[in-house]
Amino acid sequence: MKRRTWILSALGATGALVVGWGVMPPRSRLGKPDTMLPTQGDVALNGWIKIGQDGSVVLAMARSEMGQGVHTALAQLVAEELDVPLARVRLEQAGADAIYGNVAMLLGSLPFHPLESEGGAKPTTVAVGEWVVSKFARELGLIVTGGSSSVADGWEPLRMAAATARASLVGAAAAQWKVPAAEVTVTAGRVQHASGPSGHYGELAQAAAGSTPANVAPKNRKDWKLIGTAAPRSDLLAKVNGSAGFGLDVRLPEMVFAAVRMSPMLGGSVGALDSKAALALPGVQQVVALGAAHGSSAGFAVVGQTTWHARQGAQAVVAQWQQRPKGALDTQAIAAELQNQLDRESGFTFFTKGDIDATEKSASKTLEASYTAPYLAHATMEPMNCTAQVKDGAVEIWVPTQVPSSALAAAAKAAGVSPDKVTVHVTLLGGGFGRRLDVDFIAQAVTVAMASSGKPVQLSWSREEDMGHDFYRPMHAARLKAAVDAQGQVQSLRIKSAGDAISPRWMERAVPLLAGPVDMPDKTTAEGLFDLPYGFAHQHMAHVATSMGVPVGFWRSVGHSHNAFFSESFIDELAAATQKDPLEFRRSLLQAAPRYLAVLNLAASKAQWGSALPAGRARGIALHESFGSIVAEVAEVSLEGGVPRVHRVVCAIDCGTVVNPGIVAQQLEGAVVMGITAALWGKIDIADGVVQQSNFTNYPMLQLAQAPVVETHIIASERTPGGVGEPGLPPIAPAVSNALFALSGKRHRSLPLVA
Amino acid sequence: MNLTINGQAVQTDTPADMPLLWVLRDQLHLTGTKFGCGVAACGACTVHVDGQAVRSCVTPASLVVGKSVRTIESLGSAEQPHALQLAWIAEQVPQCGYCQSGMLMAAAALLARKPQPSDADIDAAMTNICRCGTYQRVRAAIHRAAGTTQTALQSSARQEVSA
């Protein structure tokens, strides 16, 4: 089946629904005032904005703060439109209404080639696909933070909500002062008219409530004061004095603590369980069985006075574990099976252009390479945890989650109550990186709370459980082939990859409503391979969807994280094979992709590509688009005792309109460090069903002494915002690997680079 | 058990082998000190014991009886933040923030011992793991608080919007 046919038929699957529902305008995301939590003294003006008596602004925050700075960036949008200082915006967790659902993230899952949307007008297939999915996403209202989508998603609705609120408030002032609204100004939260009267929003909110101003539009960008500035993050004071509230920091009266042990064999179950020794320990209260749910392995929890008591108890339980019925997982066997399937299967075609078969037949030579990438754990600094209380038929959870909608549903299901009996408090997240898009630990916490006589229970995982029971970045493999003509020009690029798809499996675990067949085409398998900017005349990209049994999940930048290594390393191979400079080779293929070319050129010039380096050091370059943003990175690398050392990374990014360049730089710095850790050492091995890595001692992380200096250069742009949290990651592995090739002549085709 | 935490004498019902981390977090509700690994590999649990940076997840509580324990909660105060806390904000160091208490406590112990640390001193002292990759800003903030400068290699423009 061809890509377009598939997209259209997938959209058609919502068939009858689309016909009647499709003619209605998309659901508004402005919301009604009663969508917001009623709070004493505050006046709600729509579903996003309340005004405090002191003139402060309360913003309904529907996105989780996991380090990416979204609590600051989204507040910036609102402060800009309301003309208040950023510090005057307070955040309140958004409720469960569909207006808070993430539309941009679902749009990002459509497998359209990004070059199709580079020009002014989008092709009909893209426009129709996006329109239908956007409309569907608005109905679905899935509250989720992921896919580097928060700013892109909030860009229109948040600015509109704030601009509408401002218009109501200004209208109220005009009516009160009997002056034309156009003459009322707002500066730093102060509303005034030249004839004298002035006040703040708190004094106008009651009068403004209920008004529905027409013809509201967000500010013209030339009038921006806050958007585009490196405004200091609003969450840092609490993060330097220990008061920031992460999931594990929740403390409630009478709270008890639960430790978890799950079958060390992934997908395994519990056989016999002897709790006698555990229950005999001081401070240990009970042992609760945990079934396999939302993708977890089965196990048990031990409840105790403190986390330590609970963990001592958990270690004292003598458990007989049983292997999963389908047999023990083994990464070596999986690696071999991926190659078998690449030999055997043709896969699903995500992209095709020109006549690749004829080109390869008539080529004067062809180049082929085979690449692989391993499973990876997320290893968020804060291990998985959830605090839950089940009392009088109501469930309350406090949880660091990226997906409150699914958390609520999972809690309701575990407790056997209807969703309206569940309250979700989203805490700060000690890292997310995609791991907290899953809800396995939430069901566990509620299950234990059910057995705890109304007491709140804080369930937490040890580092070992966290590393051994992740939803791993899937192992993938790819074969790449290029045809070179008699003039030494590369004429074609063929890519076939294989590996498990994430999205359908995640939907099954976390959003069952959307679940389909697990081998359905999933953009995350092919992203970074089907969507390249290079102008090869003939291209073909297909993916073989496998089903290996290892639980797989979204890992920062998802498919791009390994596919960029495959594609950008192979591009480097083609440059070398045709005796071209890696930068010049890329430039020659980007004539129809001017934004990519500009990003590449910016990184190269800031890194002084081609200039001399100290002996023993070399540069590598890589370019990659993901999540709506284009990033190029130049890495300077040496070998120290045979181990790669990355000294400096120059990043250039085109992420469309920039809301906060300081946060953009933070995210690129962080993505580079995380990407280097993964590139150098990152791998999860599974033998006999058991994950072999267990802690930072055998799943090492880059440390300060090994960290490069990272520079960020941002392309000025007026396009709508793209993503920032993830796009810095994909280019670093190939940039480092390409530098190693320049340094030593050795081409790495398998991650991690340090075996 | 009689302990001295942040200058206060406290009495807890603590087994001798219980790590200090859990006394702080679960018994005293001083949650600024974090659990990260449980094996002294990440430094999220770093506190000061008699001024030395110590990883509290592997330090039995009985070992700190009679000693002065200080946690992130007493590094500075709202009125008088520690120079490192101000530098941390000036350099916009934290992202998720989870490891930052430990980072700050490790850095404070370093500055107490070596008020003018070199890059090499910082490399040696700051072995805490940060998954968000805040390392270069941690280095910059320590230099800022100490009034020292980074070597040319380490210092560079951090962000810039090109026309």
Interface residues (C-beta under 8 A of the other chain):
Chain A: E65 M66 G67 Q68 G69 G228 A230 P232 R233 D235 L236 L237 A238 K239 V240 N241 G242 S243 A244 G245 F246 L248 D249 R251 F257 P282 G283 Q305 T306 T307 W308 A379 T380 M381 E382 P383 L428 L429 G430 G431 G432 F433 S460 S462 R463 E464 L602 H647 R648 A652 V658 P661 G662 V664 A665 Q666 Q667 E669 G670 A671 V672 V673 M674 N695 F696 T697 M701 L702 Q703 L704 A705 A707 P708 V709 V710 E711 T712 H713 I714 I715 A716
Chain B: P15 M18 P19 W22 R25 D26 Q27 H29 L30 T31 G32 T33 K34 F35 G36 C37 G38 V39 A41 C42 A44 T71 I72 E73 L75 G76 A78 P81 L84 Q85 W88 I89 Q92 V93 P94 Q95 C96 G97 Y98 C99 Q100 S101 L104 I122 D123 A124 M126 T127 N128 I129 C130 R131 C132 G133 T134 Y135 Q136 R137 V138 R139 L153 Q154 S155 S156 A157 R158 Q159 E160 V161 S162 A163
